């Protein structure tokens, strides 16, 4: 019984010592990781940290070598894309976690390169600003415009940002300053500029409209140029012009010969045969035939009456015309013709 | 028959007159055809419109009784023939006077 109690006591003491040493070991391990382990410094958002020289800078101060440690902090970049153009806004801080150092810079920050895969962008209009938020924290914002060669890109945007040489002031020790370079850092962001089908079709239609308008302008210019530089002889269509003479019809004689054409038409109508008219009737798509007066009145039962009336009228007309003709011929043979006899305007 | 004969005679006279007009206007036609082809097209449309208007003339003339039509055709042909004869005689006499004044030989 005594040995049993002794064993329980020894196990309990041993357990207490074990718990004590284990807790002491764990506490020491976690304490050594706070603040000084570089690998524990992560960057916000999707950003990643860059070159190693951005983390350390060997400062020789007052005869002592000391290492200062800072870190870039890049918040999630804001990217506005439109076609192959993008506006990239980055903001973040430059922090000094080891001590309360006051840090200022005189050169600012800039984005040096951006790429989506193998497609690199041309950067322009970089704007930057910075301010000292508190000792050891320098806030900055950078905005830049990027132009890619490809229209539609999908993937990860990879950019490199750098800070130029600035002034570094150790507040806790002295007001003396020393120029350093903060080095570079990288950041990444998702670039998804895949256009929707509807938007893509809309852009295609707009482009096609512009192409058509440009083509129309080009065609008009080409037509004007062809017209001005055309040296082929003109070939007007004179085939349909009526000719009253033996020569091929020309534009002027066709126009001036209209009275002759009229008289030719009249004589043809007087001496020729008539053909009936066909008048198209609306709505029923049929023709209304109208026969000639020859068919209705001057042939058949009415023919003798028409002949008698026509002969009587013709006799009267001929009587007066022959009197007129006799006087005209008389003046002609007497060489006393007047202008009226010759339509004297010619 | 007589009507067609007179109409043929009339057309012969008109053809001769038209040929004389064409000979006179030959250079002017070439000028308009070569330099103003668009104007030629315009004249073409005017003359074609005139012919379209005249297409209904035979029906309108057929209202006149045939005997009177023949009489009018006789009168018209004779008058035109007289005018052509008298006018050409006068023009020929004028031309002869002009030739007489040219004393190159």
Interface residues (C-beta under 8 A of the other chain):
Chain A: X233 X234 X235 X236 X237 X238 X240 X241 X242 X243 X244 X245 X246 X247 X250 X251 X252 X253 X254 X255 X256 X257 X258 X260 X261 X262 X263 X264 X265 X266 X267 X268 X269 X270 X271 X272 X273 X274 X275 X276 X277 X292 X293 X294 X298 X306 X307 X309 X310 X311 X313 X314 X317 X318 X321 X325 X328 X332 X337 X341 X342 X343 X346
Chain B: X3 X4 X6 X7 X8 X10 X11 X14 X15 X16 X17 X18 X19 X20 X21 X22 X23 X25 X26 X28 X29 X30 X32 X33 X34 X35 X37 X39 X40 X41 X43 X44 X46 X47 X48 X50 X51 X54 X56 X57 X58 X59 X60 X61 X62 X63 X65 X66 X67 X68 X69 X70 X71 X72 X73 X74 X75 X76 X77 X78 X80 X82 X83 X86 X87 X90
